Amino acid sequence: MIVSGEKANAGAVRLRVPWSVRRYFADFAQAAENLRAQKTRTLLTALGIVFGVGSVIGMLSIGAGAREESLRFIEQLGVRNVLIDSRPATSREELQQRRRSSPGLTDRDVRILETNIDPLEMLSARRTLHPGKVLPKPARDIPELYGVRAAYATIHNLRPEEGVFFDAGHDAASAAVCVLGESAKVNLLGYGPAVGKFIKVNDVWLEVIGVLAEQVLAGAQNTGGQMQDLNNVIYVPLNTFQYRFWDNSSFMKDDLDGIDLRLKPGADSIEVAKIVTAILNSTHHGTQDFTVTIPAALLAQQQRTQTIFTYVMVAIAAISLLVGGIGIMNIVLATVLERTREIGVRRATGARRNDIVRQFLTESVLISVAGGVIGVGFGFFLAWLIAKSAEWKTIVTPSSVVIAFGVSVAVGVIFGIYPAVKASRINPIEALRYE
């Protein structure tokens, strides 16, 4: 029996909670009771934190969604790619002026680039045409026609969802085959299988041998100064395009609409782009009738822009948190005034200044924590609402939740310190006289 009593006493010792911990639990319970007594006021005060946290999460979700879409589009262009586009003349006079010194973008440029760019892995010339008529009749816009080499699919990471992309053999034979973009397939042939079916572009019948997976719609190929939907495109071998199609507006265009290059791994795309520009400036005699795009540099610029965009949106949303913090300070100051006599009684019965500070600071932190938790839920709802109503992709990241909730707690602490300290400095004697 003595042994068991000793064991019981030892268990009691082990279960004994330190006074400092029990004191904080007591402060928490008292703060919760005080806030519960003023439900409406507490709720209205917490709303500022709720809207602030929700706004921060919503804005960060917009930025994260836009960043992911931009990165997907840049990756689709290829970070190892260098893209050359022709700049069509806007008038006959401008074209005549150019032709005095430059032949425009031609197959000769392709051969020169293939010979002189050492880090070049593959290359594809590109020609485009807006067909006059297409059969079956499109349900929406007439698809664009692209004439490219087989390497174009690898350069731009085009992935067939049905069938295959044409190869060099199709190109060499000028085969009457085509590959449809996802929108072009639905536009012309509906949602059923498309491989093996035929479409007619102008006066040429083409057999469909493949359908591409959907591509990112955040951007599109620059063709003739216009942005074309990358999913509403009919791809044919370049030789098929050259020998079977006639572009009535070709007199206003260069022989080629573009040249797309993929570099070997480890190549510096920015340095290669400078070499490409120098070569074309030489063959075009300094005429600025082309543009060189570097997706890697575009990626870096896009990331900088998205970062600035996110900072601005978060700064605007943080104003709501600031307003919420001011609301917390206001209600705690009002509570201090209303409970002056209570503070005097506590001081007279032995409570120290630190106890008073801790009591009121706990109340402000409780408001901000509760508002932060509800605000996180509101942020998820706001992100979903934006995605549904504006058709803008939003992504709520764990970091955005942590940042928004952490700031809400910090707001409760920072804006609760002054009222708590002011309460602790009230003279006990004057407080007991207060009515």
Secondary structure as a PSIPRED ss2 file (coil, helix, strand):
# PSIPRED VFORMAT (PSIPRED V4.0)

   1 M C   1.000  0.000  0.000
   2 I H   0.000  1.000  0.000
   3 V H   0.000  1.000  0.000
   4 S H   0.000  1.000  0.000
   5 G H   0.000  1.000  0.000
   6 E H   0.000  1.000  0.000
   7 K H   0.000  1.000  0.000
   8 A H   0.000  1.000  0.000
   9 N H   0.000  1.000  0.000
  10 A H   0.000  1.000  0.000
  11 G H   0.000  1.000  0.000
  12 A H   0.000  1.000  0.000
  13 V H   0.000  1.000  0.000
  14 R H   0.000  1.000  0.000
  15 L H   0.000  1.000  0.000
  16 R C   1.000  0.000  0.000
  17 V C   1.000  0.000  0.000
  18 P C   1.000  0.000  0.000
  19 W H   0.000  1.000  0.000
  20 S H   0.000  1.000  0.000
  21 V H   0.000  1.000  0.000
  22 R H   0.000  1.000  0.000
  23 R H   0.000  1.000  0.000
  24 Y H   0.000  1.000  0.000
  25 F H   0.000  1.000  0.000
  26 A H   0.000  1.000  0.000
  27 D H   0.000  1.000  0.000
  28 F H   0.000  1.000  0.000
  29 A H   0.000  1.000  0.000
  30 Q H   0.000  1.000  0.000
  31 A H   0.000  1.000  0.000
  32 A H   0.000  1.000  0.000
  33 E H   0.000  1.000  0.000
  34 N H   0.000  1.000  0.000
  35 L H   0.000  1.000  0.000
  36 R H   0.000  1.000  0.000
  37 A H   0.000  1.000  0.000
  38 Q C   1.000  0.000  0.000
  39 K H   0.000  1.000  0.000
  40 T H   0.000  1.000  0.000
  41 R H   0.000  1.000  0.000
  42 T H   0.000  1.000  0.000
  43 L H   0.000  1.000  0.000
  44 L H   0.000  1.000  0.000
  45 T H   0.000  1.000  0.000
  46 A H   0.000  1.000  0.000
  47 L H   0.000  1.000  0.000
  48 G H   0.000  1.000  0.000
  49 I H   0.000  1.000  0.000
  50 V H   0.000  1.000  0.000
  51 F H   0.000  1.000  0.000
  52 G H   0.000  1.000  0.000
  53 V H   0.000  1.000  0.000
  54 G H   0.000  1.000  0.000
  55 S H   0.000  1.000  0.000
  56 V H   0.000  1.000  0.000
  57 I H   0.000  1.000  0.000
  58 G H   0.000  1.000  0.000
  59 M H   0.000  1.000  0.000
  60 L H   0.000  1.000  0.000
  61 S H   0.000  1.000  0.000
  62 I H   0.000  1.000  0.000
  63 G H   0.000  1.000  0.000
  64 A H   0.000  1.000  0.000
  65 G H   0.000  1.000  0.000
  66 A H   0.000  1.000  0.000
  67 R H   0.000  1.000  0.000
  68 E H   0.000  1.000  0.000
  69 E H   0.000  1.000  0.000
  70 S H   0.000  1.000  0.000
  71 L H   0.000  1.000  0.000
  72 R H   0.000  1.000  0.000
  73 F H   0.000  1.000  0.000
  74 I H   0.000  1.000  0.000
  75 E H   0.000  1.000  0.000
  76 Q H   0.000  1.000  0.000
  77 L H   0.000  1.000  0.000
  78 G C   1.000  0.000  0.000
  79 V C   1.000  0.000  0.000
  80 R C   1.000  0.000  0.000
  81 N E   0.000  0.000  1.000
  82 V E   0.000  0.000  1.000
  83 L E   0.000  0.000  1.000
  84 I E   0.000  0.000  1.000
  85 D E   0.000  0.000  1.000
  86 S E   0.000  0.000  1.000
  87 R C   1.000  0.000  0.000
  88 P C   1.000  0.000  0.000
  89 A C   1.000  0.000  0.000
  90 T C   1.000  0.000  0.000
  91 S C   1.000  0.000  0.000
  92 R H   0.000  1.000  0.000
  93 E H   0.000  1.000  0.000
  94 E H   0.000  1.000  0.000
  95 L H   0.000  1.000  0.000
  96 Q H   0.000  1.000  0.000
  97 Q H   0.000  1.000  0.000
  98 R H   0.000  1.000  0.000
  99 R H   0.000  1.000  0.000
 100 R C   1.000  0.000  0.000
 101 S C   1.000  0.000  0.000
 102 S C   1.000  0.000  0.000
 103 P C   1.000  0.000  0.000
 104 G C   1.000  0.000  0.000
 105 L C   1.000  0.000  0.000
 106 T C   1.000  0.000  0.000
 107 D H   0.000  1.000  0.000
 108 R H   0.000  1.000  0.000
 109 D H   0.000  1.000  0.000
 110 V H   0.000  1.000  0.000
 111 R H   0.000  1.000  0.000
 112 I H   0.000  1.000  0.000
 113 L H   0.000  1.000  0.000
 114 E H   0.000  1.000  0.000
 115 T H   0.000  1.000  0.000
 116 N H   0.000  1.000  0.000
 117 I C   1.000  0.000  0.000
 118 D C   1.000  0.000  0.000
 119 P C   1.000  0.000  0.000
 120 L E   0.000  0.000  1.000
 121 E E   0.000  0.000  1.000
 122 M E   0.000  0.000  1.000
 123 L E   0.000  0.000  1.000
 124 S E   0.000  0.000  1.000
 125 A E   0.000  0.000  1.000
 126 R E   0.000  0.000  1.000
 127 R E   0.000  0.000  1.000
 128 T E   0.000  0.000  1.000
 129 L E   0.000  0.000  1.000
 130 H C   1.000  0.000  0.000
 131 P C   1.000  0.000  0.000
 132 G C   1.000  0.000  0.000
 133 K C   1.000  0.000  0.000
 134 V E   0.000  0.000  1.000
 135 L E   0.000  0.000  1.000
 136 P C   1.000  0.000  0.000
 137 K C   1.000  0.000  0.000
 138 P C   1.000  0.000  0.000
 139 A C   1.000  0.000  0.000
 140 R C   1.000  0.000  0.000
 141 D C   1.000  0.000  0.000
 142 I C   1.000  0.000  0.000
 143 P C   1.000  0.000  0.000
 144 E E   0.000  0.000  1.000
 145 L E   0.000  0.000  1.000
 146 Y E   0.000  0.000  1.000
 147 G E   0.000  0.000  1.000
 148 V E   0.000  0.000  1.000
 149 R C   1.000  0.000  0.000
 150 A C   1.000  0.000  0.000
 151 A H   0.000  1.000  0.000
 152 Y H   0.000  1.000  0.000
 153 A H   0.000  1.000  0.000
 154 T H   0.000  1.000  0.000
 155 I H   0.000  1.000  0.000
 156 H C   1.000  0.000  0.000
 157 N C   1.000  0.000  0.000
 158 L C   1.000  0.000  0.000
 159 R C   1.000  0.000  0.000
 160 P E   0.000  0.000  1.000
 161 E E   0.000  0.000  1.000
 162 E E   0.000  0.000  1.000
 163 G E   0.000  0.000  1.000
 164 V C   1.000  0.000  0.000
 165 F C   1.000  0.000  0.000
 166 F C   1.000  0.000  0.000
 167 D C   1.000  0.000  0.000
 168 A H   0.000  1.000  0.000
 169 G H   0.000  1.000  0.000
 170 H H   0.000  1.000  0.000
 171 D H   0.000  1.000  0.000
 172 A H   0.000  1.000  0.000
 173 A C   1.000  0.000  0.000
 174 S C   1.000  0.000  0.000
 175 A C   1.000  0.000  0.000
 176 A C   1.000  0.000  0.000
 177 V E   0.000  0.000  1.000
 178 C E   0.000  0.000  1.000
 179 V E   0.000  0.000  1.000
 180 L E   0.000  0.000  1.000
 181 G C   1.000  0.000  0.000
 182 E H   0.000  1.000  0.000
 183 S H   0.000  1.000  0.000
 184 A H   0.000  1.000  0.000
 185 K H   0.000  1.000  0.000
 186 V H   0.000  1.000  0.000
 187 N H   0.000  1.000  0.000
 188 L H   0.000  1.000  0.000
 189 L H   0.000  1.000  0.000
 190 G C   1.000  0.000  0.000
 191 Y C   1.000  0.000  0.000
 192 G C   1.000  0.000  0.000
 193 P C   1.000  0.000  0.000
 194 A C   1.000  0.000  0.000
 195 V C   1.000  0.000  0.000
 196 G C   1.000  0.000  0.000
 197 K C   1.000  0.000  0.000
 198 F E   0.000  0.000  1.000
 199 I E   0.000  0.000  1.000
 200 K E   0.000  0.000  1.000
 201 V E   0.000  0.000  1.000
 202 N C   1.000  0.000  0.000
 203 D C   1.000  0.000  0.000
 204 V E   0.000  0.000  1.000
 205 W E   0.000  0.000  1.000
 206 L E   0.000  0.000  1.000
 207 E E   0.000  0.000  1.000
 208 V E   0.000  0.000  1.000
 209 I E   0.000  0.000  1.000
 210 G E   0.000  0.000  1.000
 211 V E   0.000  0.000  1.000
 212 L E   0.000  0.000  1.000
 213 A C   1.000  0.000  0.000
 214 E C   1.000  0.000  0.000
 215 Q C   1.000  0.000  0.000
 216 V C   1.000  0.000  0.000
 217 L C   1.000  0.000  0.000
 218 A C   1.000  0.000  0.000
 219 G C   1.000  0.000  0.000
 220 A C   1.000  0.000  0.000
 221 Q E   0.000  0.000  1.000
 222 N E   0.000  0.000  1.000
 223 T E   0.000  0.000  1.000
 224 G C   1.000  0.000  0.000
 225 G C   1.000  0.000  0.000
 226 Q E   0.000  0.000  1.000
 227 M E   0.000  0.000  1.000
 228 Q E   0.000  0.000  1.000
 229 D C   1.000  0.000  0.000
 230 L C   1.000  0.000  0.000
 231 N C   1.000  0.000  0.000
 232 N C   1.000  0.000  0.000
 233 V E   0.000  0.000  1.000
 234 I E   0.000  0.000  1.000
 235 Y E   0.000  0.000  1.000
 236 V E   0.000  0.000  1.000
 237 P E   0.000  0.000  1.000
 238 L H   0.000  1.000  0.000
 239 N H   0.000  1.000  0.000
 240 T H   0.000  1.000  0.000
 241 F H   0.000  1.000  0.000
 242 Q H   0.000  1.000  0.000
 243 Y H   0.000  1.000  0.000
 244 R H   0.000  1.000  0.000
 245 F C   1.000  0.000  0.000
 246 W C   1.000  0.000  0.000
 247 D C   1.000  0.000  0.000
 248 N C   1.000  0.000  0.000
 249 S C   1.000  0.000  0.000
 250 S H   0.000  1.000  0.000
 251 F H   0.000  1.000  0.000
 252 M H   0.000  1.000  0.000
 253 K C   1.000  0.000  0.000
 254 D C   1.000  0.000  0.000
 255 D C   1.000  0.000  0.000
 256 L C   1.000  0.000  0.000
 257 D C   1.000  0.000  0.000
 258 G E   0.000  0.000  1.000
 259 I E   0.000  0.000  1.000
 260 D E   0.000  0.000  1.000
 261 L E   0.000  0.000  1.000
 262 R E   0.000  0.000  1.000
 263 L E   0.000  0.000  1.000
 264 K C   1.000  0.000  0.000
 265 P C   1.000  0.000  0.000
 266 G C   1.000  0.000  0.000
 267 A C   1.000  0.000  0.000
 268 D C   1.000  0.000  0.000
 269 S H   0.000  1.000  0.000
 270 I H   0.000  1.000  0.000
 271 E H   0.000  1.000  0.000
 272 V H   0.000  1.000  0.000
 273 A H   0.000  1.000  0.000
 274 K H   0.000  1.000  0.000
 275 I H   0.000  1.000  0.000
 276 V H   0.000  1.000  0.000
 277 T H   0.000  1.000  0.000
 278 A H   0.000  1.000  0.000
 279 I H   0.000  1.000  0.000
 280 L H   0.000  1.000  0.000
 281 N H   0.000  1.000  0.000
 282 S H   0.000  1.000  0.000
 283 T H   0.000  1.000  0.000
 284 H C   1.000  0.000  0.000
 285 H C   1.000  0.000  0.000
 286 G C   1.000  0.000  0.000
 287 T C   1.000  0.000  0.000
 288 Q C   1.000  0.000  0.000
 289 D C   1.000  0.000  0.000
 290 F E   0.000  0.000  1.000
 291 T E   0.000  0.000  1.000
 292 V E   0.000  0.000  1.000
 293 T E   0.000  0.000  1.000
 294 I C   1.000  0.000  0.000
 295 P H   0.000  1.000  0.000
 296 A H   0.000  1.000  0.000
 297 A H   0.000  1.000  0.000
 298 L H   0.000  1.000  0.000
 299 L H   0.000  1.000  0.000
 300 A H   0.000  1.000  0.000
 301 Q H   0.000  1.000  0.000
 302 Q H   0.000  1.000  0.000
 303 Q H   0.000  1.000  0.000
 304 R H   0.000  1.000  0.000
 305 T H   0.000  1.000  0.000
 306 Q H   0.000  1.000  0.000
 307 T H   0.000  1.000  0.000
 308 I H   0.000  1.000  0.000
 309 F H   0.000  1.000  0.000
 310 T H   0.000  1.000  0.000
 311 Y H   0.000  1.000  0.000
 312 V H   0.000  1.000  0.000
 313 M H   0.000  1.000  0.000
 314 V H   0.000  1.000  0.000
 315 A H   0.000  1.000  0.000
 316 I H   0.000  1.000  0.000
 317 A H   0.000  1.000  0.000
 318 A H   0.000  1.000  0.000
 319 I H   0.000  1.000  0.000
 320 S H   0.000  1.000  0.000
 321 L H   0.000  1.000  0.000
 322 L H   0.000  1.000  0.000
 323 V H   0.000  1.000  0.000
 324 G H   0.000  1.000  0.000
 325 G H   0.000  1.000  0.000
 326 I H   0.000  1.000  0.000
 327 G H   0.000  1.000  0.000
 328 I H   0.000  1.000  0.000
 329 M H   0.000  1.000  0.000
 330 N H   0.000  1.000  0.000
 331 I H   0.000  1.000  0.000
 332 V H   0.000  1.000  0.000
 333 L H   0.000  1.000  0.000
 334 A H   0.000  1.000  0.000
 335 T H   0.000  1.000  0.000
 336 V H   0.000  1.000  0.000
 337 L H   0.000  1.000  0.000
 338 E H   0.000  1.000  0.000
 339 R C   1.000  0.000  0.000
 340 T H   0.000  1.000  0.000
 341 R H   0.000  1.000  0.000
 342 E H   0.000  1.000  0.000
 343 I H   0.000  1.000  0.000
 344 G H   0.000  1.000  0.000
 345 V H   0.000  1.000  0.000
 346 R H   0.000  1.000  0.000
 347 R H   0.000  1.000  0.000
 348 A H   0.000  1.000  0.000
 349 T C   1.000  0.000  0.000
 350 G C   1.000  0.000  0.000
 351 A C   1.000  0.000  0.000
 352 R C   1.000  0.000  0.000
 353 R H   0.000  1.000  0.000
 354 N H   0.000  1.000  0.000
 355 D H   0.000  1.000  0.000
 356 I H   0.000  1.000  0.000
 357 V H   0.000  1.000  0.000
 358 R H   0.000  1.000  0.000
 359 Q H   0.000  1.000  0.000
 360 F H   0.000  1.000  0.000
 361 L H   0.000  1.000  0.000
 362 T H   0.000  1.000  0.000
 363 E H   0.000  1.000  0.000
 364 S H   0.000  1.000  0.000
 365 V H   0.000  1.000  0.000
 366 L H   0.000  1.000  0.000
 367 I H   0.000  1.000  0.000
 368 S H   0.000  1.000  0.000
 369 V H   0.000  1.000  0.000
 370 A H   0.000  1.000  0.000
 371 G H   0.000  1.000  0.000
 372 G H   0.000  1.000  0.000
 373 V H   0.000  1.000  0.000
 374 I H   0.000  1.000  0.000
 375 G H   0.000  1.000  0.000
 376 V H   0.000  1.000  0.000
 377 G H   0.000  1.000  0.000
 378 F H   0.000  1.000  0.000
 379 G H   0.000  1.000  0.000
 380 F H   0.000  1.000  0.000
 381 F H   0.000  1.000  0.000
 382 L H   0.000  1.000  0.000
 383 A H   0.000  1.000  0.000
 384 W H   0.000  1.000  0.000
 385 L H   0.000  1.000  0.000
 386 I H   0.000  1.000  0.000
 387 A H   0.000  1.000  0.000
 388 K H   0.000  1.000  0.000
 389 S H   0.000  1.000  0.000
 390 A H   0.000  1.000  0.000
 391 E C   1.000  0.000  0.000
 392 W C   1.000  0.000  0.000
 393 K C   1.000  0.000  0.000
 394 T C   1.000  0.000  0.000
 395 I C   1.000  0.000  0.000
 396 V C   1.000  0.000  0.000
 397 T C   1.000  0.000  0.000
 398 P H   0.000  1.000  0.000
 399 S H   0.000  1.000  0.000
 400 S H   0.000  1.000  0.000
 401 V H   0.000  1.000  0.000
 402 V H   0.000  1.000  0.000
 403 I H   0.000  1.000  0.000
 404 A H   0.000  1.000  0.000
 405 F H   0.000  1.000  0.000
 406 G H   0.000  1.000  0.000
 407 V H   0.000  1.000  0.000
 408 S H   0.000  1.000  0.000
 409 V H   0.000  1.000  0.000
 410 A H   0.000  1.000  0.000
 411 V H   0.000  1.000  0.000
 412 G H   0.000  1.000  0.000
 413 V H   0.000  1.000  0.000
 414 I H   0.000  1.000  0.000
 415 F H   0.000  1.000  0.000
 416 G H   0.000  1.000  0.000
 417 I H   0.000  1.000  0.000
 418 Y H   0.000  1.000  0.000
 419 P H   0.000  1.000  0.000
 420 A H   0.000  1.000  0.000
 421 V H   0.000  1.000  0.000
 422 K H   0.000  1.000  0.000
 423 A H   0.000  1.000  0.000
 424 S H   0.000  1.000  0.000
 425 R C   1.000  0.000  0.000
 426 I C   1.000  0.000  0.000
 427 N C   1.000  0.000  0.000
 428 P H   0.000  1.000  0.000
 429 I H   0.000  1.000  0.000
 430 E H   0.000  1.000  0.000
 431 A H   0.000  1.000  0.000
 432 L H   0.000  1.000  0.000
 433 R H   0.000  1.000  0.000
 434 Y C   1.000  0.000  0.000
 435 E C   1.000  0.000  0.000
